[in-house]
Amino acid sequence: MPLSLRVRLSVMMFLQYFMFGAWLVTLGTYMSKGLHFDDIIGTAYGMQGIAAVFATIAVGALADRYFRAEKIFAILIACSAASLFGLSMIEHSRPLFLAVVLMNFIFFIPTIPLANAIALNALSDPARQYPTIRVLGTVGWIAVGLLIGILPGSAATALPLQLGGGAGLLLALYAFSLPRTPPKARHEPFKISTILGLDLLARIRNRNFWVFAGSVLLIMIPLSFYYAYCNNFLIEAGASIDAFGIHIEPAAIQTLGQGAEFVFMLLLPLLLIRFGIRGVLLMGMLAWTLRYALFAFGFDAAAGGKALLIAGVLLHGVSYDFFFVASQLYIDKCFDAAARSRAQAFLVTLNMGLGVLLGANLANVIYTANTVSASIHHWRVIWLIPAGIAFVVALLFGLLFRVEADPVPFPA
């Protein structure tokens, strides 16, 4: 792979996840501690699911058949950046806040499969090369988390939203320098079923694919608890560190998970060879069970609780890479070139769409039922429920997903 191509794709990933990580991790804390919108945190994160369901597959179909992916990517990122700046100015209206959150997700979420499609289309050996490109997204997430985490109290302010907006404007301009990714099925006739991706899915008869798809959907339920409430949880747990005269807050501590993700991302190609897609996906699911158990029992521990919490944060490397990045590679193998934008969009619709919609609303119910006050929650109950869900999903996947050779790509 030419160095210039590696750099171009790596910068794209860095800026995209710098933008996303700037505000996604701390939004719940800002809503709870800054705006006192504690009762709609789960609803706000659930907006991501609504956006993904209605926007992502349609955008993937446009990239597959009508417009160059990098141009769509640039326009959507610019609109997302503008909506983040707008969101940072809303302080009193819950309905308006939720509406702008939804608008931002509608613009941003489809850029995730578009970025994957742009990168995978440009690579000659995606299984080996893609993880070393995608890992720069992790670096971007770490960088912005550290920045926010060393600025006292910034997680409870609008600053993360403004940082995300600024990074988005820069990425929108940069996107026009990305590799050309023309539509691979330009001459196919226009059909509503094509825009929705239904023509693609209707032809899939492979049992493993649908077991995989169901597992992706269900494992997002426990993940939704993490994104919506982990930062607030760590703040209430007192999980801060003072080192070298610097007070490091939970937003920065959470970047330890991305540090672990960096390591496991680089190991992923070797682990896929050693354990196969089934083994890697299964390890990722079980990691969610373990990390939430550590959160549940670390919060009230008389001694050593902080060590359990940090261990749970570090497991993000396994739980994210071994499930979500491996899922992207599995989807890439399942479909031929003319269908990959839609296929990646379908994956995002499952994990960041329907899965988040289910998970965020369930998480909101569990969180609200276990809220004593704005600063007191029954965290053990809150974390044990998603731990149990993740374990059941892993068990079903292990029983139903068969070991097989590389799948034969489904046609467009």
C-alpha positions in Angstrom: 0.0 0.0 0.0 1.5 3.4 -1.0 2.4 5.6 2.0 0.4 8.5 0.6 -2.7 6.4 0.5 -2.1 5.2 4.1 -1.7 8.8 5.3 -4.8 10.1 3.5 -7.0 7.3 4.9 -5.5 7.5 8.4 -6.1 11.3 8.6 -9.7 10.7 7.6 -10.2 8.2 10.4 -8.4 10.4 13.0 -10.5 13.4 12.3 -13.8 11.5 12.1 -13.4 9.8 15.5 -11.8 12.9 17.1 -15.1 14.7 16.1 -17.3 11.8 17.3 -15.4 11.2 20.6 -15.3 14.9 21.5 -19.0 14.9 22.5 -20.5 11.4 22.5 -18.7 10.3 25.7 -19.6 13.3 27.7 -23.0 14.2 26.4 -24.8 12.4 29.2 -22.7 14.2 31.8 -23.4 17.5 30.2 -27.1 16.8 30.1 -27.1 15.6 33.7 -24.7 18.1 35.4 -24.8 21.0 33.0 -28.3 21.2 31.7 -30.2 19.2 34.3 -31.8 17.1 31.5 -31.2 13.9 33.4 -34.5 12.4 32.5 -33.9 12.4 28.7 -30.3 11.2 28.5 -31.4 7.8 27.2 -33.8 9.4 24.8 -31.0 11.6 23.4 -28.8 8.7 22.7 -31.7 6.8 21.2 -31.9 9.5 18.6 -28.8 7.8 17.1 -30.9 4.7 16.4 -33.7 6.6 14.7 -31.2 8.4 12.5 -29.4 5.2 11.5 -32.6 3.3 10.7 -33.9 6.1 8.4 -30.7 7.5 6.9 -27.9 5.0 6.7 -29.1 2.4 4.2 -30.4 5.2 1.9 -27.1 7.0 1.9 -25.3 3.6 1.3 -27.5 3.0 -1.7 -26.7 6.5 -3.1 -23.0 5.8 -2.7 -23.3 2.4 -4.4 -25.4 3.6 -7.4 -25.5 7.4 -7.9 -22.8 9.6 -6.3 -19.2 9.4 -5.3 -18.9 8.3 -1.7 -16.2 10.9 -0.7 -18.5 13.8 -1.9 -21.5 12.5 0.1 -19.1 12.1 3.1 -17.9 15.7 2.9 -21.4 17.2 2.7 -22.7 15.1 5.6 -19.8 15.9 7.9 -20.2 19.6 7.2 -23.9 19.5 8.1 -23.1 17.4 11.3 -20.5 20.0 12.4 -23.0 22.8 12.0 -25.6 21.0 14.0 -23.0 20.5 16.9 -22.4 24.2 17.1 -26.2 24.7 17.1 -26.6 22.1 19.9 -24.1 23.9 22.1 -26.3 27.0 22.2 -29.5 25.2 23.4 -29.8 25.5 27.2 -33.5 25.3 28.2 -35.7 23.6 25.6 -35.7 19.8 25.9 -37.7 19.2 22.7 -35.4 21.5 20.7 -32.3 19.8 22.2 -33.6 16.4 21.2 -34.5 17.6 17.7 -31.0 18.9 17.1 -29.4 15.8 18.5 -31.5 13.8 16.0 -30.4 16.1 13.2 -26.8 15.7 14.1 -27.1 11.9 14.1 -28.9 11.9 10.8 -25.9 13.7 9.3 -23.1 11.9 11.1 -24.1 8.2 11.4 -24.1 7.5 7.7 -20.5 8.8 7.4 -19.3 5.8 9.4 -20.1 3.2 6.7 -19.1 5.7 4.0 -15.6 6.0 5.6 -15.4 2.2 5.8 -16.4 1.9 2.2 -13.9 4.6 1.0 -11.1 2.8 2.9 -12.0 -0.7 2.0 -12.4 0.2 -1.7 -8.9 1.7 -1.8 -7.1 -1.2 -0.1 -5.7 -4.2 -1.9 -5.8 -6.5 1.2 -8.5 -5.2 3.5 -8.2 -7.9 6.2 -4.6 -7.1 6.8 -4.5 -3.4 5.9 -7.8 -2.0 7.3 -7.1 -2.5 11.0 -3.8 -0.5 10.7 -5.8 2.4 9.1 -8.8 2.2 11.4 -6.6 2.4 14.4 -6.0 6.0 13.7 -9.6 6.6 14.5 -8.9 5.2 17.9 -5.9 7.6 18.2 -8.3 10.5 17.4 -10.8 9.4 20.1 -7.9 9.1 22.6 -6.5 12.5 21.7 -9.8 14.4 22.3 -10.6 12.4 25.4 -7.3 13.3 27.0 -7.8 17.0 26.0 -11.3 17.1 27.6 -10.1 15.0 30.6 -7.3 17.4 31.6 -9.6 20.5 31.4 -11.4 20.6 34.8 -15.1 20.4 34.6 -15.2 20.6 30.8 -17.3 17.4 30.5 -20.2 19.2 32.0 -20.0 22.1 29.6 -20.7 22.7 25.9 -17.0 22.7 25.1 -16.9 19.1 23.8 -19.7 19.9 21.3 -17.8 22.9 20.1 -14.6 20.9 19.7 -16.5 18.3 17.7 -17.9 20.9 15.5 -14.5 22.5 14.8 -13.0 19.1 13.9 -16.0 18.4 11.6 -15.5 21.5 9.6 -11.8 20.6 9.1 -12.7 17.1 8.0 -15.4 18.3 5.6 -12.7 20.3 3.7 -10.2 17.5 3.9 -12.7 15.0 2.6 -12.4 16.4 -1.0 -8.8 15.0 -1.1 -9.8 11.4 -0.3 -9.5 8.7 -2.9 -12.2 8.7 -5.6 -14.9 6.2 -4.7 -17.3 6.1 -7.7 -20.6 4.2 -7.5 -20.0 0.6 -8.5 -23.6 0.0 -9.6 -24.2 3.3 -11.5 -26.2 1.7 -14.4 -28.6 -0.3 -12.3 -32.3 0.9 -12.6 -33.8 3.1 -9.9 -35.9 1.2 -7.4 -37.3 2.1 -4.0 -36.3 -1.4 -2.8 -32.7 -0.6 -3.9 -32.6 2.7 -1.9 -33.8 0.8 1.2 -31.4 -2.1 0.6 -34.2 -4.6 0.6 -33.2 -6.0 -2.8 -29.8 -6.9 -1.3 -31.1 -8.6 1.9 -33.9 -10.5 0.1 -31.4 -12.7 -1.7 -29.4 -13.7 1.4 -30.1 -17.3 2.5 -27.0 -17.9 4.5 -27.8 -19.0 8.1 -24.6 -17.7 9.6 -25.2 -14.2 8.2 -28.6 -13.9 9.9 -27.2 -15.3 13.2 -24.5 -12.7 12.9 -27.0 -10.0 12.1 -29.2 -10.9 15.1 -26.2 -10.9 17.4 -25.1 -7.5 16.3 -28.5 -6.1 16.9 -28.8 -7.6 20.4 -25.2 -6.9 21.6 -25.9 -3.2 21.0 -28.4 -3.2 23.9 -25.6 -3.5 26.5 -23.3 -1.2 24.6 -25.9 1.5 24.8 -25.6 1.5 28.6 -21.9 2.3 28.2 -22.1 5.3 25.9 -25.0 6.9 27.7 -24.0 6.5 31.3 -20.4 5.4 31.8 -18.9 8.9 32.1 -21.5 9.9 34.6 -21.0 6.6 36.4 -17.2 7.1 36.7 -17.7 10.7 38.0 -20.1 9.4 40.8 -17.6 6.6 41.5 -14.8 9.1 42.1 -12.7 7.5 39.3 -10.3 10.4 38.9 -6.5 10.3 39.1 -4.0 13.0 40.3 -0.6 12.5 38.6 2.3 14.9 38.1 0.3 17.8 39.4 -2.5 17.2 36.9 -6.1 16.2 37.9 -7.2 13.6 35.3 -11.0 13.3 35.1 -13.1 10.3 33.9 -13.2 11.5 30.3 -9.5 11.0 30.1 -9.5 7.8 32.0 -12.0 6.4 29.5 -9.3 6.8 26.8 -7.5 3.9 28.5 -10.1 1.8 26.7 -9.1 3.3 23.4 -5.5 2.7 24.3 -6.3 -1.0 24.7 -8.3 -0.8 21.5 -5.2 0.5 19.7 -3.2 -2.6 20.8 -5.9 -5.1 20.0 -6.7 -3.4 16.6 -3.1 -4.2 15.5 -3.4 -7.7 16.8 -6.7 -8.3 15.1 -5.4 -9.7 11.8 -3.3 -12.3 13.6 -6.2 -13.3 15.9 -8.5 -13.7 13.0 -6.1 -16.1 11.4 -5.7 -18.0 14.7 -9.3 -18.1 16.0 -11.4 -17.3 12.9 -14.3 -14.8 12.8 -16.5 -17.0 15.1 -13.9 -17.1 17.9 -13.1 -13.4 17.7 -16.7 -12.3 17.7 -17.4 -14.6 20.6 -14.6 -13.2 22.7 -15.8 -9.7 22.0 -19.3 -10.5 23.3 -18.0 -12.2 26.4 -15.8 -9.1 27.1 -19.0 -7.0 27.5 -20.2 -9.4 30.2 -17.0 -9.2 32.1 -16.5 -5.4 31.9 -20.0 -4.7 33.2 -19.6 -7.2 36.0 -16.4 -5.3 37.0 -18.3 -2.0 36.9 -21.1 -3.5 39.0 -18.9 -4.8 41.8 -16.2 -2.1 41.5 -18.5 0.9 42.3 -19.2 -0.2 45.9 -16.0 -2.1 46.7 -14.5 -1.1 50.0 -11.0 -1.5 48.7 -9.6 -1.9 45.2 -12.8 -0.6 43.6 -10.9 1.9 41.3 -8.7 -1.0 40.0 -11.9 -2.9 39.0 -13.3 0.1 37.3 -10.1 0.8 35.3 -9.9 -2.9 34.4 -13.5 -2.6 33.0 -12.5 0.4 31.0 -9.5 -1.4 29.6 -11.7 -4.2 28.3 -13.1 -1.8 25.8 -10.2 -2.8 23.5 -11.4 -6.4 23.4 -15.2 -5.7 23.4 -15.1 -3.1 20.7 -12.4 -4.4 18.3 -13.3 -8.1 18.6 -16.9 -7.4 17.8 -17.4 -4.3 15.8 -14.2 -4.0 13.7 -14.3 -7.7 13.1 -18.0 -7.3 12.0 -17.0 -4.7 9.4 -14.4 -7.1 7.9 -16.9 -10.0 7.9 -19.5 -7.8 6.1 -16.9 -6.8 3.5 -16.2 -10.5 2.7 -19.9 -11.3 2.5 -20.7 -8.9 -0.4 -19.1 -8.1 -3.7 -17.8 -4.7 -4.6 -21.0 -3.2 -6.1 -22.9 -3.9 -2.8 -20.4 -3.0 -0.1 -21.6 0.5 0.7 -25.1 -0.7 1.2 -23.8 -3.7 3.2 -21.7 -1.5 5.5 -24.8 0.8 5.8 -26.9 -2.2 6.7 -24.4 -3.2 9.5 -24.5 0.4 10.9 -28.3 0.3 10.7 -28.3 -2.8 12.9 -25.7 -1.7 15.4 -26.0 2.0 15.5 -29.7 2.1 14.5 -32.1 -0.6 15.7 -29.7 -1.8 18.3 -29.1 1.6 19.8 -32.8 2.5 19.6 -33.7 -0.6 21.6 -30.7 -0.3 23.9 -30.9 3.4 24.7 -34.6 3.2 25.6 -34.1 0.1 27.8 -31.1 1.7 29.4 -33.2 4.9 30.1 -35.9 2.8 31.8 -33.3 0.9 33.9 -31.4 4.1 34.8 -34.5 6.1 35.7 -35.8 3.2 37.9 -32.5 3.1 39.8 -32.1 6.9 40.2 -32.3 8.1 43.8 -31.2 11.7 43.0 -29.1 13.5 40.4 -26.0 12.3 42.1 -27.1 8.9 43.5 -27.9 5.8 41.5 -28.0 2.1 42.1 -25.2 1.4 39.7 -24.8 -2.3 40.6 -28.3 -3.1 39.3 -27.8 -0.8 36.3 -24.7 -2.7 35.1 -25.7 -6.2 36.0 -28.6 -6.1 33.6 -26.6 -5.4 30.4 -24.0 -7.9 31.7 -26.6 -10.6 31.7 -27.9 -9.6 28.3 -24.4 -9.8 26.8 -23.8 -13.3 28.3 -27.1 -14.6 26.8 -26.2 -13.2 23.3 -22.8 -14.7 23.5 -24.3 -18.1 24.4 -26.8 -18.1 21.6 -24.1 -17.0 19.1 -21.7 -19.7 20.2 -24.5 -22.3 19.7 -25.9 -21.1 16.4 -23.0 -19.7 14.4 -21.2 -22.5 12.5 -17.5 -22.6 11.7 -17.1 -22.3 7.9 -14.6 -21.2 5.3 -14.7 -17.6 4.0 -18.2 -16.8 2.8 -18.9 -16.6 -0.9 -19.7 -12.9 -1.6 -23.4 -12.2 -2.2 -24.0 -10.4 -5.5 -25.2 -6.8 -5.8 
